């Protein structure tokens, strides 16, 4: 059984894309509920909803990434030197942990798999990983590719599971 690409298919992709962009920027808009609702109402197919949401999430996270990266360099953001903290205090440990986490995210060996895993599973939340990644030297195009692929896998797996689940119930 092949996929027939029609105008209806592209309309479904575009509508899922629009929700994907909104969902990636506004955390309370849940794309998983969108998948279940769209497939339950039979308005969208599993491939079109997954493709649209993944591309929309990719674009939305790119907007976040660029906004955070450029916004931190803006003249409107007040910069101040961090206050010295005594060694061994909880603030010192938090800063040290933060530096190690940022280094881990920007290293291609660990940063890209972490980003892909986060996009594919939601653990750790992608919103936080994007914030970390944007403040490091992570490559924008690699970031974009792995976030989009991870979201596609996540959305397509959920769409197939949802479709199969509805067939079992109905």
C-alpha positions as CSV (number, residue, x, y, z in Angstrom):
1,X,0.0,0.0,0.0
2,X,1.6,3.2,-1.1
3,X,1.1,6.8,0.0
4,X,-0.8,8.9,-2.5
5,X,0.3,12.5,-2.4
6,X,-2.6,14.7,-3.1
7,X,-3.6,18.3,-2.4
8,X,-5.5,17.0,0.7
9,X,-2.2,15.4,1.9
10,X,-0.4,18.8,1.6
11,X,-3.2,20.6,3.3
12,X,-2.9,18.2,6.2
13,X,0.8,18.7,6.3
14,X,0.5,22.5,6.3
15,X,-2.2,22.5,9.1
16,X,0.0,20.2,11.2
17,X,3.0,22.4,10.4
18,X,1.2,25.5,11.7
19,X,0.3,23.7,14.9
20,X,3.8,22.3,15.3
21,X,5.3,25.8,15.1
22,X,2.9,27.1,17.7
23,X,3.3,24.0,19.9
24,X,7.1,24.3,19.9
25,X,7.0,28.0,21.0
26,X,4.1,27.7,23.5
27,X,4.6,24.7,25.8
28,X,1.0,24.4,26.8
29,X,-0.1,23.5,23.3
30,X,0.4,19.7,23.3
31,X,1.3,18.1,20.0
32,X,0.7,14.6,21.4
33,X,-2.9,15.5,22.0
34,X,-3.1,17.0,18.5
35,X,-2.0,13.7,17.1
36,X,-4.5,11.7,19.0
37,X,-7.3,14.2,18.2
38,X,-6.4,14.4,14.5
39,X,-6.2,10.6,14.1
40,X,-9.2,9.9,16.2
41,X,-11.4,12.3,14.2
42,X,-9.8,10.9,11.0
43,X,-9.1,14.5,9.8
44,X,-5.4,13.8,9.3
45,X,-3.4,10.7,8.4
46,X,-0.4,9.4,10.4
47,X,2.3,10.4,7.9
48,X,0.9,13.8,7.1
49,X,0.4,14.7,10.8
50,X,3.9,13.4,11.7
51,X,5.6,15.2,8.8
52,X,3.8,18.5,9.4
53,X,4.4,18.4,13.2
54,X,8.0,17.5,12.9
55,X,8.8,20.2,10.4
56,X,6.8,22.7,12.4
57,X,8.6,21.8,15.6
58,X,11.9,22.0,13.8
59,X,11.1,25.6,12.6
60,X,9.8,26.6,16.0
61,X,12.9,25.3,17.8
62,X,15.0,27.1,15.2
63,X,13.2,30.3,16.0
64,X,13.9,29.8,19.7
65,X,17.5,28.9,19.1
66,X,18.2,32.0,17.0
67,X,16.2,34.2,19.3
68,X,18.1,33.1,22.4
69,X,21.5,33.1,20.7
70,X,21.0,36.6,19.2
71,X,19.1,37.9,22.1
72,X,21.9,37.2,24.6
73,X,24.2,39.3,22.4
74,X,21.7,42.2,22.2
75,X,22.5,45.6,23.5
76,X,19.2,45.5,25.4
77,X,20.3,42.7,27.6
78,X,22.2,43.9,30.7
79,X,25.4,42.1,31.2
80,X,27.0,41.9,34.6
81,X,29.9,39.9,35.9
82,X,28.9,37.0,38.1
83,X,29.5,37.6,41.8
84,X,32.3,35.5,43.3
85,X,31.0,32.7,45.5
86,X,32.9,30.8,48.1
87,X,34.3,27.5,46.9
88,X,32.2,24.5,48.1
89,X,29.0,26.4,48.5
90,X,25.8,25.3,46.8
91,X,26.0,28.2,44.4
92,X,29.6,27.2,43.5
93,X,28.5,23.6,42.9
94,X,25.5,24.8,40.8
95,X,27.8,27.0,38.6
96,X,30.2,24.1,38.2
97,X,27.4,21.7,37.2
98,X,26.0,24.3,34.8
99,X,29.4,24.7,33.1
100,X,29.8,20.9,32.8
101,X,26.3,20.6,31.4
102,X,26.9,23.4,28.8
103,X,30.2,21.8,27.8
104,X,28.4,18.4,27.3
105,X,25.7,19.9,25.2
106,X,28.1,21.8,22.9
107,X,30.4,18.8,22.3
108,X,29.3,17.1,19.1
109,X,30.0,13.6,20.5
110,X,27.4,14.0,23.3
111,X,25.4,17.1,22.3
112,X,23.9,15.7,19.1
113,X,22.8,12.3,20.6
114,X,21.4,14.1,23.6
115,X,19.5,16.5,21.4
116,X,18.2,13.7,19.2
117,X,17.2,11.6,22.3
118,X,15.4,14.6,23.8
119,X,13.5,15.3,20.6
120,X,12.6,11.7,20.1
121,X,11.5,10.9,23.7
122,X,10.9,14.2,25.5
123,X,13.5,13.3,28.2
124,X,15.0,15.8,29.1
125,X,12.5,18.3,27.9
126,X,13.4,19.7,24.5
127,X,12.5,23.3,25.6
128,X,15.4,23.2,28.2
129,X,17.8,21.5,25.8
130,X,17.2,24.2,23.2
131,X,17.9,26.9,25.8
132,X,21.2,25.2,26.7
133,X,22.2,24.6,23.1
134,X,21.5,28.2,22.1
135,X,23.9,29.5,24.7
136,X,26.7,27.2,23.6
137,X,28.7,26.9,20.3
138,X,26.5,24.2,18.9
139,X,26.2,24.3,15.1
140,X,22.8,25.6,14.0
141,X,22.3,23.3,11.0
142,X,23.2,20.1,13.0
143,X,20.8,21.3,15.7
144,X,18.1,21.8,13.1
145,X,18.6,18.4,11.5
146,X,18.6,16.4,14.6
147,X,15.7,18.1,16.3
148,X,13.5,17.6,13.2
149,X,14.5,14.0,12.7
150,X,13.9,13.2,16.4
151,X,10.5,14.9,16.4
152,X,9.5,13.0,13.3
153,X,10.3,9.7,14.9
154,X,8.5,10.6,18.0
155,X,5.4,11.9,16.2
156,X,5.3,9.0,13.7
157,X,5.6,6.4,16.4
158,X,2.8,8.0,18.4
159,X,0.7,8.3,15.3
160,X,1.1,4.7,14.4
161,X,0.4,3.6,18.0
162,X,-2.6,5.8,18.1
163,X,-4.0,4.5,14.8
164,X,-3.4,0.9,15.8
165,X,-5.0,1.6,19.2
166,X,-8.1,3.1,17.5
167,X,-8.4,0.0,15.3
168,X,-8.3,-2.2,18.3
169,X,-11.0,-0.2,20.1
170,X,-13.4,0.4,17.2
